[in-house]
Protein backbone atom coordinates (compact mmCIF):
# COMPACT_ATOMS: atom_id res chain seq x y z
CA UNK A 1 0.00 0.00 0.00
CA UNK A 2 1.22 3.50 -0.78
CA UNK A 3 1.31 6.44 1.60
CA UNK A 4 -1.05 8.27 -0.78
CA UNK A 5 -3.79 5.67 -0.31
CA UNK A 6 -4.59 7.03 3.14
CA UNK A 7 -5.13 10.46 1.57
CA UNK A 8 -7.81 9.18 -0.79
CA UNK A 9 -10.82 7.72 0.98
CA UNK A 10 -12.01 4.90 -1.26
CA UNK A 11 -15.48 4.52 -2.69
CA UNK A 12 -17.00 1.67 -0.63
CA UNK A 13 -17.55 -0.22 -3.88
CA UNK A 14 -13.85 -0.15 -4.76
CA UNK A 15 -12.44 -2.31 -1.95
CA UNK A 16 -14.46 -5.49 -2.66
CA UNK A 17 -13.82 -5.05 -6.37
CA UNK A 18 -10.06 -4.85 -5.77
CA UNK A 19 -10.20 -8.02 -3.68
CA UNK A 20 -12.12 -9.88 -6.39
CA UNK A 21 -9.74 -8.80 -9.15
CA UNK A 22 -6.63 -9.60 -7.10
CA UNK A 23 -7.85 -13.09 -6.26
CA UNK A 24 -7.98 -14.21 -9.91
CA UNK A 25 -5.49 -11.90 -11.64
CA UNK A 26 -2.69 -14.45 -12.13
CA UNK A 27 -5.03 -17.16 -13.43
CA UNK A 28 -6.78 -14.79 -15.81
CA UNK A 29 -3.45 -13.51 -17.08
CA UNK A 30 -2.66 -17.07 -18.15
CA UNK A 31 -6.08 -17.52 -19.75
CA UNK A 32 -6.29 -14.23 -21.65
CA UNK A 33 -9.54 -13.53 -23.47
CA UNK A 34 -12.45 -11.43 -22.28
CA UNK A 35 -12.86 -11.05 -18.51
CA UNK A 36 -16.65 -11.22 -18.71
CA UNK A 37 -17.23 -12.03 -15.03
CA UNK A 38 -14.91 -9.24 -13.87
CA UNK A 39 -16.39 -6.73 -16.30
CA UNK A 40 -19.81 -7.55 -14.89
CA UNK A 41 -18.48 -7.01 -11.37
CA UNK A 42 -17.38 -3.54 -12.44
CA UNK A 43 -20.82 -2.91 -13.95
CA UNK A 44 -22.52 -4.01 -10.73
CA UNK A 45 -20.22 -1.89 -8.56
CA UNK A 46 -21.65 1.39 -9.82
CA UNK A 47 -18.12 2.67 -10.48
CA UNK A 48 -18.83 3.16 -14.18
CA UNK A 49 -20.62 6.36 -13.15
CA UNK A 50 -17.65 7.99 -11.44
CA UNK A 51 -17.13 10.66 -14.10
CA UNK A 52 -20.83 11.44 -14.54
CA UNK A 53 -22.05 14.57 -12.69
CA UNK A 54 -24.17 14.17 -9.58
CA UNK A 55 -26.90 16.24 -11.22
CA UNK A 56 -27.41 13.38 -13.68
CA UNK A 57 -27.25 10.68 -11.02
CA UNK A 58 -23.54 9.88 -11.26
CA UNK A 59 -20.84 9.99 -8.59
CA UNK A 60 -19.48 13.36 -9.71
CA UNK A 61 -15.88 12.34 -8.96
CA UNK A 62 -13.12 14.63 -10.15
CA UNK A 63 -10.10 13.50 -12.17
CA UNK A 64 -7.90 13.42 -9.08
CA UNK A 65 -10.17 10.77 -7.56
CA UNK A 66 -10.62 8.88 -10.82
CA UNK A 67 -6.87 8.76 -11.48
CA UNK A 68 -6.29 7.33 -8.01
CA UNK A 69 -9.05 4.76 -8.50
CA UNK A 70 -7.46 3.68 -11.80
CA UNK A 71 -4.06 3.47 -10.10
CA UNK A 72 -5.42 1.23 -7.35
CA UNK A 73 -7.16 -1.08 -9.82
CA UNK A 74 -3.97 -1.24 -11.87
CA UNK A 75 -1.97 -2.34 -8.83
CA UNK A 76 -3.96 -5.58 -8.78
CA UNK A 77 -4.95 -5.93 -12.47
CA UNK A 78 -3.61 -3.47 -15.03
CA UNK A 79 -5.60 -5.02 -17.89
CA UNK A 80 -8.93 -4.34 -16.17
CA UNK A 81 -7.59 -0.94 -15.08
CA UNK A 82 -7.01 -0.14 -18.74
CA UNK A 83 -10.64 -0.95 -19.57
CA UNK A 84 -11.87 0.90 -16.47
CA UNK A 85 -9.83 4.00 -17.32
CA UNK A 86 -10.80 4.05 -20.98
CA UNK A 87 -14.47 3.65 -20.07
CA UNK A 88 -14.32 6.97 -18.22
CA UNK A 89 -12.45 8.57 -21.11
CA UNK A 90 -15.11 7.41 -23.58
CA UNK A 91 -17.99 8.46 -21.33
CA UNK A 92 -16.77 12.07 -21.26
CA UNK A 93 -15.80 12.20 -24.95
CA UNK A 94 -19.30 13.44 -25.94
CA UNK A 95 -18.90 16.15 -23.29
CA UNK A 96 -15.56 17.15 -24.83
CA UNK A 97 -16.31 16.82 -28.55
CA UNK A 98 -20.10 17.02 -28.67
CA UNK A 99 -22.99 19.18 -27.58
CA UNK A 100 -24.32 19.42 -24.01
CA UNK A 101 -27.45 17.63 -25.21
CA UNK A 102 -25.45 14.70 -26.60
CA UNK A 103 -23.36 14.45 -23.45
CA UNK A 104 -26.40 14.48 -21.18
CA UNK A 105 -28.33 11.86 -23.18
CA UNK A 106 -25.37 9.46 -23.36
CA UNK A 107 -24.45 9.86 -19.70
CA UNK A 108 -28.04 9.18 -18.67
CA UNK A 109 -28.08 6.11 -20.92
CA UNK A 110 -24.81 4.92 -19.32
CA UNK A 111 -26.31 5.05 -15.84
CA UNK A 112 -29.70 3.68 -16.82
CA UNK A 113 -28.33 0.70 -18.75
CA UNK A 114 -25.02 0.26 -16.86
CA UNK A 115 -23.20 0.74 -20.13
CA UNK A 116 -19.55 -0.21 -20.39
CA UNK A 117 -17.87 1.89 -23.09
CA UNK A 118 -15.20 0.60 -25.45
CA UNK A 119 -12.66 2.23 -27.71
CA UNK A 120 -12.43 2.23 -31.50
CA UNK A 121 -10.44 5.47 -31.77
CA UNK A 122 -7.09 4.95 -33.45
CA UNK A 123 -6.11 7.99 -35.53
CA UNK A 124 -3.02 6.19 -36.85
CA UNK A 125 -5.20 3.56 -38.55
CA UNK A 126 -6.84 5.31 -41.55
CA UNK A 127 -8.78 2.32 -42.90
CA UNK A 128 -12.17 3.20 -41.42
CA UNK A 129 -14.11 5.57 -43.65
CA UNK A 130 -17.29 7.54 -43.13
CA UNK A 131 -19.15 8.05 -46.40
CA UNK A 132 -22.57 9.26 -47.44
CA UNK A 133 -24.51 6.65 -49.38
CA UNK A 134 -27.45 8.55 -50.81
CA UNK A 135 -28.95 10.13 -47.72
CA UNK A 136 -27.36 7.64 -45.29
CA UNK A 137 -24.05 7.90 -43.44
CA UNK A 138 -22.13 4.62 -43.33
CA UNK A 139 -18.95 3.34 -41.73
CA UNK A 140 -16.86 0.89 -43.74
CA UNK A 141 -13.44 -0.51 -42.87
CA UNK A 142 -11.62 -1.58 -39.73
CA UNK A 143 -9.76 -0.36 -36.65
CA UNK A 144 -7.03 -2.07 -34.64
CA UNK A 145 -6.08 -1.71 -30.96
CA UNK A 146 -9.72 -1.33 -29.96
CA UNK A 147 -9.28 -1.79 -26.21
CA UNK A 148 -12.42 -2.80 -24.38
CA UNK A 149 -14.58 -3.23 -27.47
CA UNK A 150 -15.41 -6.84 -26.56
CA UNK A 151 -18.37 -7.02 -24.18
CA UNK A 152 -18.88 -3.26 -24.45
CA UNK A 153 -22.26 -1.60 -24.82
CA UNK A 154 -21.16 1.61 -26.54
CA UNK A 155 -18.20 2.55 -28.72
CA UNK A 156 -16.43 5.79 -29.49
CA UNK A 157 -15.30 5.45 -33.11
CA UNK A 158 -12.94 7.53 -35.24
CA UNK A 159 -13.09 7.56 -39.04
CA UNK A 160 -12.04 9.70 -42.01
CA UNK A 161 -14.77 11.25 -44.12
CA UNK A 162 -14.74 11.78 -47.89
CA UNK A 163 -12.54 14.86 -47.44
CA UNK A 164 -10.14 12.93 -45.16
CA UNK A 165 -11.34 14.88 -42.13
CA UNK A 166 -11.31 13.09 -38.78
CA UNK A 167 -14.78 12.38 -37.45
CA UNK A 168 -15.80 10.94 -34.08
CA UNK A 169 -19.05 9.10 -33.37
CA UNK A 170 -20.71 7.39 -30.40
CA UNK A 171 -22.61 4.24 -31.43
CA UNK A 172 -24.00 1.08 -29.82
CA UNK A 173 -21.57 -1.84 -30.07
CA UNK A 174 -24.33 -4.17 -31.23
CA UNK A 175 -25.20 -2.00 -34.24
CA UNK A 176 -25.70 -4.11 -37.38
CA UNK A 177 -22.45 -4.47 -39.31
CA UNK A 178 -20.11 -4.07 -36.32
CA UNK A 179 -17.92 -7.14 -35.84
CA UNK A 180 -15.48 -7.52 -32.95
CA UNK A 181 -12.58 -9.87 -33.67
CA UNK A 182 -11.19 -12.07 -30.93
CA UNK A 183 -7.59 -11.59 -32.11
CA UNK A 184 -5.77 -10.07 -29.12
CA UNK A 185 -3.21 -12.60 -27.81
CA UNK A 186 -0.24 -10.49 -26.73
CA UNK A 187 2.28 -11.19 -24.01
CA UNK A 188 0.93 -8.44 -21.74
CA UNK A 189 -2.34 -6.66 -20.96
CA UNK A 190 -3.88 -9.95 -21.97
CA UNK A 191 -7.47 -9.14 -21.00
CA UNK A 192 -7.78 -5.71 -22.56
CA UNK A 193 -9.34 -7.18 -25.73
CA UNK A 194 -7.27 -4.70 -27.73
CA UNK A 195 -7.89 -6.41 -31.05
CA UNK A 196 -9.59 -5.35 -34.25
CA UNK A 197 -13.13 -4.22 -34.98
CA UNK A 198 -14.52 -4.24 -38.51
CA UNK A 199 -17.42 -2.16 -39.81
CA UNK A 200 -19.44 -3.22 -42.83
CA UNK A 201 -21.97 -0.68 -44.10
CA UNK A 202 -22.70 0.42 -40.53
CA UNK A 203 -25.40 3.08 -40.56
CA UNK A 204 -24.99 6.03 -38.22
CA UNK A 205 -27.20 9.02 -37.68
CA UNK A 206 -26.17 12.66 -37.76
CA UNK A 207 -26.85 13.01 -34.03
CA UNK A 208 -24.33 10.24 -33.29
CA UNK A 209 -21.52 12.35 -34.76
CA UNK A 210 -19.63 14.51 -32.26
CA UNK A 211 -18.98 17.58 -34.39
CA UNK A 212 -19.68 20.56 -32.16
CA UNK A 213 -16.90 21.40 -31.41
CA UNK A 214 -15.52 18.09 -32.73
CA UNK A 215 -12.01 16.69 -32.23
CA UNK A 216 -9.55 19.41 -31.22
CA UNK A 217 -12.25 21.93 -32.15
CA UNK A 218 -11.98 24.13 -29.05
CA UNK A 219 -9.54 24.87 -26.22
CA UNK A 220 -11.47 22.48 -23.98
CA UNK A 221 -11.59 19.79 -26.69
CA UNK A 222 -7.80 19.95 -26.89
CA UNK A 223 -7.65 18.66 -23.30
CA UNK A 224 -8.78 15.15 -24.29
CA UNK A 225 -5.28 13.96 -25.30
CA UNK A 226 -4.00 15.21 -21.93
CA UNK A 227 -6.66 13.12 -20.21
CA UNK A 228 -5.59 10.03 -22.19
CA UNK A 229 -2.00 10.56 -21.06
CA UNK A 230 -3.06 11.11 -17.44
CA UNK A 231 -4.99 7.83 -17.37
CA UNK A 232 -2.05 5.95 -18.88
CA UNK A 233 0.16 7.48 -16.19
CA UNK A 234 -2.21 6.18 -13.52
CA UNK A 235 -2.03 2.68 -14.98
CA UNK A 236 1.78 2.73 -15.00
CA UNK A 237 2.00 4.09 -11.45
CA UNK A 238 -0.34 1.32 -10.33
CA UNK A 239 1.75 -1.32 -12.07
CA UNK A 240 4.86 -0.09 -10.25
CA UNK A 241 3.17 -0.21 -6.85
CA UNK A 242 1.47 -3.53 -7.58
CA UNK A 243 4.74 -5.23 -8.47
CA UNK A 244 6.37 -4.02 -5.27
CA UNK A 245 3.38 -5.04 -3.15
CA UNK A 246 3.45 -8.50 -4.74
CA UNK A 247 7.16 -8.91 -3.98
CA UNK A 248 6.57 -7.87 -0.37
CA UNK A 249 3.72 -10.36 0.02
CA UNK A 250 5.79 -13.12 -1.55
CA UNK A 251 8.69 -12.59 0.88
CA UNK A 252 6.38 -12.42 3.89
CA UNK A 253 4.73 -15.64 2.79
CA UNK A 254 8.00 -17.58 2.87
CA UNK A 255 9.00 -19.78 5.80
CA UNK A 256 10.29 -17.58 8.62
CA UNK A 257 13.91 -18.52 8.06
CA UNK A 258 13.83 -17.57 4.39
CA UNK A 259 11.96 -14.33 5.03
CA UNK A 260 14.43 -13.39 7.78
CA UNK A 261 17.40 -14.09 5.51
CA UNK A 262 16.01 -11.88 2.75
CA UNK A 263 15.09 -9.16 5.25
CA UNK A 264 18.66 -9.07 6.58
CA UNK A 265 20.46 -9.03 3.22
CA UNK A 266 21.94 -5.52 2.74
CA UNK A 267 21.89 -5.74 -1.05
CA UNK A 268 18.24 -6.81 -1.13
CA UNK A 269 17.38 -4.02 1.30
CA UNK A 270 19.18 -1.57 -0.98
CA UNK A 271 17.25 -2.80 -4.01
CA UNK A 272 13.96 -2.65 -2.13
CA UNK A 273 14.64 0.90 -0.96
CA UNK A 274 15.57 1.94 -4.47
CA UNK A 275 12.42 0.65 -6.14
CA UNK A 276 10.25 1.93 -3.29
CA UNK A 277 11.45 5.46 -4.07
CA UNK A 278 10.64 4.93 -7.76
CA UNK A 279 7.10 3.84 -6.96
CA UNK A 280 6.60 6.72 -4.53
CA UNK A 281 7.93 9.27 -7.03
CA UNK A 282 5.54 7.96 -9.68
CA UNK A 283 2.59 8.33 -7.32
CA UNK A 284 3.49 11.84 -6.22
CA UNK A 285 3.93 13.02 -9.81
CA UNK A 286 0.66 11.36 -10.83
CA UNK A 287 -1.15 13.19 -8.04
CA UNK A 288 0.43 16.49 -9.03
CA UNK A 289 -0.45 15.98 -12.69
CA UNK A 290 -4.03 14.99 -11.82
CA UNK A 291 -4.49 18.12 -9.72
CA UNK A 292 -3.14 20.29 -12.51
CA UNK A 293 -5.41 18.60 -15.04
CA UNK A 294 -8.48 19.00 -12.82
CA UNK A 295 -7.78 22.71 -12.49
CA UNK A 296 -7.65 23.03 -16.29
CA UNK A 297 -10.76 20.88 -16.75
CA UNK A 298 -12.70 23.26 -14.54
CA UNK A 299 -11.66 26.23 -16.72
CA UNK A 300 -13.44 24.78 -19.75
CA UNK A 301 -12.97 26.84 -22.89
CA UNK A 302 -11.36 29.60 -20.84
CA UNK A 303 -8.13 27.61 -20.77
CA UNK A 304 -5.32 29.29 -22.70
CA UNK A 305 -2.88 27.54 -25.08
CA UNK A 306 -0.10 28.23 -22.58
CA UNK A 307 -2.05 26.63 -19.74
CA UNK A 308 -2.88 23.64 -21.92
CA UNK A 309 0.80 23.33 -22.84
CA UNK A 310 1.88 23.45 -19.22
CA UNK A 311 -0.57 20.64 -18.39
CA UNK A 312 0.81 18.53 -21.24
CA UNK A 313 4.35 18.92 -19.88
CA UNK A 314 3.25 18.16 -16.32
CA UNK A 315 1.56 14.95 -17.44
CA UNK A 316 4.42 13.96 -19.77
CA UNK A 317 6.82 14.26 -16.85
CA UNK A 318 4.66 12.05 -14.65
CA UNK A 319 4.10 9.54 -17.44
CA UNK A 320 7.82 9.20 -18.15
CA UNK A 321 8.67 8.56 -14.49
CA UNK A 322 5.73 6.16 -14.05
CA UNK A 323 6.48 4.17 -17.19
CA UNK A 324 10.12 3.74 -16.24
CA UNK A 325 9.18 2.81 -12.69
CA UNK A 326 6.73 0.16 -13.90
CA UNK A 327 9.28 -1.38 -16.25
CA UNK A 328 12.15 -1.30 -13.78
CA UNK A 329 10.24 -2.50 -10.73
CA UNK A 330 8.47 -5.23 -12.70
CA UNK A 331 11.87 -6.65 -13.56
CA UNK A 332 13.82 -6.01 -10.36
CA UNK A 333 11.32 -7.55 -7.93
CA UNK A 334 12.94 -10.88 -8.79
CA UNK A 335 16.17 -9.61 -7.26
CA UNK A 336 14.21 -9.41 -4.00
CA UNK A 337 12.21 -12.62 -4.30
CA UNK A 338 14.84 -14.92 -5.78
CA UNK A 339 14.87 -17.66 -8.40
CA UNK A 340 11.91 -19.66 -7.08
CA UNK A 341 9.64 -16.69 -7.80
CA UNK A 342 10.19 -17.21 -11.52
CA UNK A 343 8.00 -20.33 -11.50
CA UNK A 344 5.56 -20.00 -14.40
CA UNK A 345 2.62 -20.95 -12.19
CA UNK A 346 3.00 -17.74 -10.15
CA UNK A 347 2.81 -15.44 -13.20
CA UNK A 348 4.82 -12.82 -11.29
CA UNK A 349 6.36 -11.67 -14.54
CA UNK A 350 2.95 -10.30 -15.52
CA UNK A 351 3.77 -6.88 -14.06
CA UNK A 352 6.76 -6.45 -16.38
CA UNK A 353 4.93 -7.97 -19.36
CA UNK A 354 1.97 -5.65 -18.82
CA UNK A 355 4.23 -2.60 -18.45
CA UNK A 356 6.33 -3.52 -21.48
CA UNK A 357 3.25 -4.04 -23.65
CA UNK A 358 1.39 -0.92 -22.57
CA UNK A 359 4.32 1.53 -22.48
CA UNK A 360 4.85 0.88 -26.19
CA UNK A 361 1.67 2.90 -26.74
CA UNK A 362 2.97 6.37 -27.56
CA UNK A 363 6.54 5.57 -26.38
CA UNK A 364 8.08 7.82 -23.74
CA UNK A 365 10.88 8.83 -26.13
CA UNK A 366 8.32 11.16 -27.71
CA UNK A 367 7.46 12.59 -24.30
CA UNK A 368 11.12 13.16 -23.43
CA UNK A 369 11.63 15.01 -26.71
CA UNK A 370 8.65 17.26 -25.90
CA UNK A 371 9.93 17.89 -22.37
CA UNK A 372 13.39 18.71 -23.70
CA UNK A 373 11.94 21.12 -26.26
CA UNK A 374 10.07 22.86 -23.47
CA UNK A 375 13.10 23.06 -21.16
CA UNK A 376 15.55 24.38 -23.77
CA UNK A 377 13.25 26.26 -26.15
CA UNK A 378 10.17 27.18 -24.08
CA UNK A 379 8.12 25.28 -26.68
CA UNK A 380 4.91 23.55 -25.64
CA UNK A 381 3.76 20.35 -27.39
CA UNK A 382 1.54 20.87 -30.40
CA UNK A 383 -1.90 19.52 -29.51
CA UNK A 384 -2.56 16.19 -31.18
CA UNK A 385 -4.22 12.89 -30.26
CA UNK A 386 -0.96 11.88 -28.56
CA UNK A 387 0.24 15.13 -26.94
N, C-alpha and C positions, 0 to 999 in steps of 0.2 A: 504494500500500500504506500502511496506517496503522501508527503506532508500536505500537498494541496487538497487531497481528498477530504480532509477535515474542514476545509474552507468552503466546500460545496455540498451543502445538504442535498442528499439524493432524493429524487422522486421515489416514493414508496414502491412504485412498480419496478424500479430499476434493479433493486437488490435481488429479488427472486429470479429475475430474468438473467442477471449475471451468473447466478449459481447454476441455473439450468444450462446455459451456454458452456460454462466451464466444465461441467460434468461430462459433456460428450464431445468436446472440441477435438481432442486427439483422434478419437474414432472417426468422426466426420471428416477430418482432414484426410484420413486414409481413404475414405469412401468417395469423396468428391461429390459431384452432382448437386442437385437442388435441395437445400435444407428446408423442406416443406414444413416439417413439424416446428422448427425453430422460427421460421418466418411467421407461422400462425401464432406462436407464443408472443412475438413482437406485436402482431395485430391485436391480440387479446389484451396486451398490457396497457393499451391506450397511449403509448409513447409515440405513435405515429402522428399525434396531434401536437407535439411539442412546439413546432414553429407557427402554429395557427393561432391567431389572436384570441384572447379570452372573449371578446365581443361576439365571436362566431362560434364559441363553444370549445375552443382549443385551450392548450395549457398556457399560451402566451409567453413561453420561455424566450429569453434573449439568446444571442449567439455565443455569449460567454458560457451560459449553462449548457447549450446544445453541444458546443465543442468539448466540454468536459464529459458530457454523457457519452459522446462518441469515443473519446479517449478511454473511458472506463470499459466500454464494450470491447474496444480493440485490444485491451490488455488480456482479455480472456478468449476473444475470437475476432481476429481482424477481418476475416472474410464477411462475417455478419455485420461488423462495424462499418465496412464499406457500403453494404446495402442500406443500412440504417442511416448513414450520413447522406448518401446520395438520394434517399427518399426525401429527406428534408430539403435538399437542394432543389429537387424537382417540384416539390410542393410549392415552393416560393417562386419558381421560375415564372408562372403567370403574373405574380405580383411585380416582378422585375421587368418582364418584357411585354406584358399585356395590359389590359385595362383593369380598373378597379372592379368592374362588373365580372370580368372573366375570373379574376383572382378570387373574389368572394364565392362565386358559384362552384368553382373547383375545390376550394377549401371546405365548403359545406358538404360537398359530395364526398370528400375524403373522410370526414368525420362520420357522416351518415352511413357510409358503406364500408368503413374501415379499409379504405383503399391503400394499397402498398404501391408506390410509384417506382417505375424503372426508367432506365436511361437508354436512349437511342440517339444521343447527341455525340457525334464524332466529326468535327469539322475537317479533320484530315482525310476522311474517307468521302470522296465526292460522288460515289456511285448512286446515291439515292436522289431521285429527281422529283420535283413537284411540277406537274404540267396540267394545263387546262384542256380537258377533253370535251369539246362542245361547251356546255355550261357547267361541267363538273370538274372539280379539282381532284387529281389523283396522285398518289405516291407510287413510284415504281423504282425498284432497285434493292439495295441492301446496305446494311451498316454492320461494322464489326465493333468489338469491345463494348457490347451493350450490357453493362453491368446491371444486374437485378431485373432484367427483362423477364426472365422465367418466373412464373408464379406472380407476376405483377398484375395490377388491375388497371393502371394508367401508365402511359409512356409520354415522355417528352422526346420529340423527334426533330432532328435537323435535316434539311434537304436544300438543294439548289433549285431555284426556279428556272424558267426558260431564259432569263437574262443572267443566269449564274449568280443571282443574289441569294444570300443565306436566309432561309426561312425556318421558323421554329413553330411547332404545333404541339398541342396536347390532345391525345386521342386515347380511347380505350384500347387496352392490349388485345382484347378479343374481337376487335373490328375485323370484318371479313377481308381476307387477303394478307393479314399479318401472320407470319410464320416465324416462330422462335426455334432456332437450331440448338440442339444439345451437343455443342462442339467445343466446349471449354474443358480442357483436360491439362492444365498447366501445372508446373511444379509447386506453385504457391497460390494463395488466395483461391483455393480450390472450390469453394462454395459461393463464389461471387457470380457464377453464371455469366461470365463476361464474354460470351460467344457472339454469334452473328444473329441478326434478325433480317429477314427478307420481306419485302412489300410488293405485292402483285396487284396492281390496279386498285389500290386502297383508296376509297373515297373519303375525303375530308370536307368539312364545311368551312365556310369563311370564318365563322365565329370560333373555330378551333385553332385558327392561326393567331399567333401572338405577334402582332405587328405594330401595336401602339404602346410604347415606342419601338418595340422590336429589339433584336439583338444589338447591343452597343449603341442603342438609339437615343440615350440620354445619359447625363452624368450618373444617375442612380443605376441605370442598366449596366453601366461599365463596371459596377461593383461585383457582378456575378462571378467573373473569373477570380476575383480576390476571395470570394466565398468558397469556390472550389478548392483553391489552394489552402485555405484555412482548414477545411475539413480533411484534406489529405494530411496536413500537419498533425491534426488530432489523431488520426489513425497511426501515423508513425510514432508519435509520442507514446501512444498506448502500447504499441508493439515493443518499444524499448522497456517500458515498465513491466509489461507482462512477462517478457523473457527473464528479467531479473527476479521477479516474484517467483517464477517457476523454478529457477535455480535455487533460490532460498528454500522453497518448500521441499525440493528434492534432497538437499543437504540435511535439512531437519528431519526428514523421513528415514534417513540412514540409521543403522544401529549406532548406539551412543558412542562407541569407540571410533567409528569412521567419521561421524559428525564432529567429534572433538578434535580428531587429527586435522580435518580440513579447517576447522575454526581456529586452529593454532598455527597454521602454516603462514608465515609472513608474506610469501609471494602471492598466495591465494587471497589473503586479506588486502594486499595492495591492488590486485586485479579487481576485487569486489568494490573497494573504495573508488577506484577509477571509473568503473562503469556506473556506479551509483551517481556520481557527479554528472555523467553524461545524461542519464535519465532525468535527473533533477533539472538540469539546464534546459532540456527539451520541454519539460512541463512549464517552467517559468516563462520561457519565450512563447510558448503556445498561449498561455494565459494573457501575456502582454499583447500579443497579436490579436487575440479574440476581443480584448477590451478596446483596442484601437479600431477594429472593424466595427464593433457594435456602435461606437461613437459616430462613425461615418454612416452606418446604416440609418441611424436616427436623423441624420441631416437630410436624407432623401436627395432630391435634385439640387439642393443648395450646396452639395459638396463641390469643391473646386478641383480642377485637374491636379493641382499641387497636393491637395489633401489625399486624393485618390492615389497619386504616385507614392506618397509617403506610406500609405497603408500597404501598397504592393511590396515595398521594400521591407516593411516590418514583417509581413507574412513570409516573404522569401527568406528572410534571415532565420525565422523560426523553423521553416520547412527544411532548410539545409541542415540545421543542427539536429532536428528530429530524425530526418532520414539517415544521417550518418550514425546517430545514436542507435537507431533500430538495427541497422546493418552490423555495426560493431558489437553491440551487446548480444544480438542473436547468435553471433559466432563465438564470442569469448566466454559465454556462460559455461561452455564445456571445459574451459580451463579451471573453472571452479568445481564443477561436478565430477569431472574425471571420465575415463574411458567407458565405464559401464553405462553412462548416461547416453551414449550413442546408439544404444539398442534400438532397432527400428520400431519395435513395439511401442516405445514411449513417444515417438514422434516429436521429440524435443527440438528437432531441427526445423520444425514448422515456423518458428518465429523468424529465423533467418530466411527461409524460403519465401515466406509471405512478404517480408521486407524487400528482398531482392526483386521479387516479381512486381510489387506495387511501386517501388521507387523508380522503376524504369518508365513509368508514366511521367512525361514531362521531366526528364532527368535534371538533377540539381546543378549540372554544369551550366545549364541555361540560366538558372537562378543566380549562380555565382557571377556570371558575366554581367547580369543586370545589376547586381549589388556593386560590383566593381565599377561599372559605368556611372553609378550614382555617386560612389565615394570619390572618384577621381574627376568626374566631369559634371557633377550635379545634374545628371540626366535621369529622369524617371522612366520606368518601363512604358513602352507604348501599349496602350490597352489592346488586348487580344483575348482569344478564348483560353490562352495559357499564361497570361501575365496580368 
